[in-house]
Amino acid sequence: MPSTDWRSPAAYAHTKGISAAGFAWEYLRRDEDYRRDFHRVRRLSRLNSGAQAAFSERWGLRFPDGPGSLRRPGCAVLDAISAA
């Protein structure tokens, strides 16, 4: 559990300097259903594109890097899908 008082405006001062996507990510990553889905999909094979697509669709995310990305292993980059 966070040790800061969630009712204190000071606890949210950092949100003034982040983008809308960054703000959304700060709260999405705390959602227990999201975390459960993320860990389930993470354990699957990279070849299970159906499960990855379902996860992305459910949470409104897209993963801009494909397999073979030069990112460090375990470092996920997420983008919010813009509403059309």
N, C-alpha and C positions, 0 to 999 in steps of 0.2 A: 504494500500500500504506500502511496506517496505520503511523505511526511509534511507536505505543505497544506495549508488550509484552503480547500477548494473555493470557499466563499470569499476569500481575500482577493481584491483586484490585483495585488502585487503578484499573485500566483499566475496571472495571465499576461503580465507585462511583455513577455517574450513574443506573444502573438501579434503584436503591432508591426513587427518587422518581417513576417513571413507571408508568402504568397497564398492565394486561395487554396491551391493544391496542397501546399505544406500544412495549412491549417486543417484541411480535411483529413490529411494523413495522420496528424496528431491525434485525432479522435477515432479514426477508423482502426488504428492499430491497438486501441484499447477495447475494442468490441470483442467479446468472448467468442461469438459465433464466427467472426472473421478469423480470429487467431486459430480456432479449431480447424476451419476449412483450409487455412494457409498451411498448417502443419500436416494435414492429410495430403494435400496436393504436393507438398514438398517431398514427401516420402515416395511418391510415385515416380515411375520412369519418365524421363524427358520425352519419350516417345508417346506418352499418353496425352496426346494433344486434345482429345475430347474432354478429359477432366480439367485440363488447364483452361480450355475455352469456357467451360461451364463456370469455373471459378471466376474467371475474368468478367464474364457476363453478369454473374450474380452480384459482384461487388463493384461493377462499373470501372474496371481497371484495364489497362493495356500495358504490355511489357514490350518496350521499344527495341530491346536487344534480342536477337535470336540466339539459338544455340551457338557456341563457338565465339561468343562475345569475349572481349578482352577484359571484362570486369573481373575483379577478384572473386574467387569462389565464395558463395554465401552472401554476396553483397547484391541485394535485389534493387532494381530501379523500377519504380512504379509511376505511372502517369494516370491521372483521372481522365476518363473518356468525356470529351465535351458533349454537352447535349446539343443535338442538331435541331 
